[in-house]
Structure formats: structure tokens, C-alpha cells
Amino acid sequence: MAAAGRVAAALSEAGALSFGRFVLKSGRGSPVYIDLRRLLSHPRLLRQAADLLFEAARGAGLEFDCVCGVPYTALPMATIICAQHQVPMLLRRKEPKEHGTKRLIEGTINPGETCLIIEDVVTSGSSVLETAEVLQKEGLKVTDAVVLLDREQGGKARLEERGIRLHSVCTLSEVLEILQQQGEVAVEMVEKVKKFIEENVFEPVAQNGPAPVKRLCKELSFRARAELPGVHPTAARLLILMEKKQTNLCLSADVTSSKELLQLAASLGSSICILKTHIDILNDFTQEVVKELRTLAERHEFLIFEDRKFADIGNTVKHQYEGGVFRIASWADIINAHVVPGSGVVEGLKAVGLPLQRGCLLVAEMSSQGSLATGEYTKAAVQMAEDNSDFVFGFISGSRVSNNPKFLHLTPGVQLQTGGDNLGQKYLSPKEVISEKGSDIIIVGRGILSASDRLQEAEKYRKAAWESYVSRLGVRAED
């Protein structure tokens, strides 16, 4: 228990242990949250954590040729271990560089050597597995991982199922018992956490099986979905910025003036995650307009979605996407398409967008009255997305049409006051769309554009949609 005592003292001193209601990386709710990133501002404690990890590895008699820390919190610990004990280090990127070697692993790789994985906290073991998979693809052997703290929620068993032995410095139960004895944590809280652990264990899965599923599985958070293996790069960027800005609002900027479009982007950019354009309705379009729009998107951290709704044969949409007056592929992060033409429409768009790491949404449902995008059409759209998930990352739909968490759902026809217009448009509230129908992002146009104070109105929609998302999770998101 000596090591557990040192970990407990470090967590307490750094303020790295919090109690409340949190969302973990796995997307599950938890009454306790361990944030070892706080150790980064305490060099002595960080060094101590690294020493404990190395001692655990040595105590287990592990033999290894190199070390790789799971990004990001374990990286400085792995660095200290390698520098102090003269062990070669490898660095795993979460995504490849867009230039240079474009590698996921940096450092000198010698296939056949054994790499020890270092991790800060293990819950389901998914981060360790992701790191191991990348290392193994480079020809390295991964047989062991050392973790500072095991939350005892099935990660160890799951890793062993995949041939990786987990060695922990201590467990969450051990830390809590020590803090309880020292009077820093109430007995009731310790019992509450222990009960939570017992009721929330991730089951082991077979080799190449699906992602871990917890009993009584809850909704995945946006951040957790961004970190799922194989998630589309555009989806990952979007999910991360949504969580960072706490917004799942897409502004439908259906205006005919370039000046007004840029004013909207500048004034409402901080409230939105996506700006949706109909670039062909601008009366004064120039390439300078989209160049300035991209600058605003980078400054305010939102993505640009050109609502072109491509619906022609592959060769035609390819030219529409990359060329013409608008050169959409050069500036739009996201486009969309109807599935009526068949898979050729996606193949044509993919030929242009995939090398640029652009993303596509398929129109699976529409919000207009009498829409034919229902039933078999919707099923066909979902199947087409599954078949082209390297380019398609979600849907335009009135509700959740796929349970695959890698796909996002964007829903138009949203207003704070439900109803409709005289042209067949039906409106739903943010709560109906996000909480009840399971969509991820609301698309709002006239509800904001017709307001006298557009920023104030945008904030109302942003808060309503975000609160509905948090309510759907059943917990508040961690900081």
C-alpha cells in the first residue's frame, strides 16, 4: 500500500481527484474523476509518478526495448522514464501529420522489438488498445502496459483478452480507502464510488470484436465519439470543437449578400460549430469571399458546410465539386448529397474530397411536408454511408437513423417555437430534436436571421441545444 499512499498524496496535493457527476473518455457517467493532467504543473509530483511507474515495471520483472506513452497525459511520464533510465522512446500521434512522413509513430522503430506502454489511468483499456494496435502495425511486440491508477472497471481483463498484461501502481479503491482513513473523503462517497465500480464494468471482447460495451450502456459524449477508432477526421474535428465551445448549433446562412454572409460569420462565429452556406444564391460571389470566410472559420473555430445537395451522376458531381465558378472543394469542409443517383454520386465526390480530408453528409430525411425521403430511401442512405465511411460521416435527417456513434446527425427545420410555414416546412424545438429524436446538431436559419438581435437569439438556440445534449447524457460534461 506504500505506492498507493504516495499516489493518494499526489492526487490530493495536485487537486487531481474530484467528486460529482462527470463524463469519462469512454462516454460513461462517473461520480469520480481523476485528472492527472494537473500533475503537469507540479514537477516534483510528475517525477514521482514516473518513478512509481518504472518501479512497477521493474517489480514485475518486465523486459522491454522501448517505451511509448499513451497520448497525451502519459507522454511526459514516459519522457521522464526514458530520459532517466536511458530507454529509447517512441511517440504516438493521435492523427498523422498532413505533411512530411505522415507517420503515426515517431522515433526509431526496430520491428521485432518489445515496446512497453505507459498510461496514467485505465477504465475500459481502449486507449491502451488503440496505442498497441498502432505499434503492432509497425512490427513491434506489445505484451505489457503499466498504469498509475486502475479504475477497476474491466480494463485489465479486456487487455488480457487481447494478450496485454496490465500492471498497476495502485487501484482507485486503494486510493479512496487511504483518503478515507485520512479524513479527506467521506465514508458515504467511498461506498458510492465502490458501488458505481461494481455496477459499471466493461466486459472483455474477443479479438477484433466491437468496441467495449458496458452493462446498462449510456450515451457516448461528443469527445468520446471523436476518439473512437476509425472516426472520420472531419467528424473528429467537429466533435472536439463542439465539446470545446459547448455548441451543437449550425447556422443556416441563407443570405444573398456576401457582406451579410461575412458579417454573420464574424458576429455569430463564437456561438456555432458549423456555418451552412448556399453559395450559389450570393449575388456578388467572388473567390475572395470564401477566402475571407475561411479566415473567419479558423478564427472562430467552426466548419463550413456548403449545402449543395449534389444529385447527379458521378462524373458530373465530380466536376461540380472541384471546378466551376465556386470551386467548392477548395473551401468547404463539408458537403452533402442525395442518394437518388446511387453510389456513383458518392464515388464521384469522394474522388475529389477524400485527398483533401473533406467530409460528406447524406440526405436521409427531409423536414419538408410530403418528403419522399423516408422508409427504404432512408435505409439505402444509411447503407451507402456504411459502405463509404472513409468519406461519409453522417446524415441530414429528422432523427437518428443510425446507431453507429461514428456518424453524426444534423437536423434542419428547428425553431424555439414549433409549427410550420406556408411552404410546407415543419419546425421542431431543439429539445425535441436532440433529446427525443437523438440528433446531434440543430440547423437553424430563419429563427436566428429574422431576430432583431441575432447574437442574442443564436445564444438562445445554442444553450437550448447544448442543454438538451447534456440532458441526453444524463450528466454534466467534464471541464
ABEGO torsion letter per residue (X at the ends): XAAAAAAAAAAAAAGABBBEBBBBAAGBBBABBBBAAAAAABAAAAAAAAAAAAAAAAAAGBBBABBBBBOAAAAAAAAAAAAAAGBBBBBBBABBBABEAGBABBEBBBBGBBBBBBBABBBAGAAAAAAAAAAAAAGBBBABBBBABBAGAGAAAAAAAAGBBBBBABBAAAAAAAAAAAGABBAAAAAAAAAAAAABBBBBBBBGBBBBBBBGBBBBBAAAAAABBGBBAAAAAAAAAAAAAGBABBBBBBBABAAAAAAAAAAAAAABABBBBBAAABAABBAAAAAAAAAAAAAAGBBBBBBAGBBBBAAAAAAAAABEAAGAAAABABBBBBAAAEAAAAAAAAAAAAAAGBBBBBBABBABBGBABBEAAAAAAAAAAAAAAAABAEBBBABBABABAABBBBBBGBBABBEBBAAGBBBBBAAAAAAAAGBABBBBBAAAAABABAAAAAAAAAAAAAAAAAAAAGBBBBX
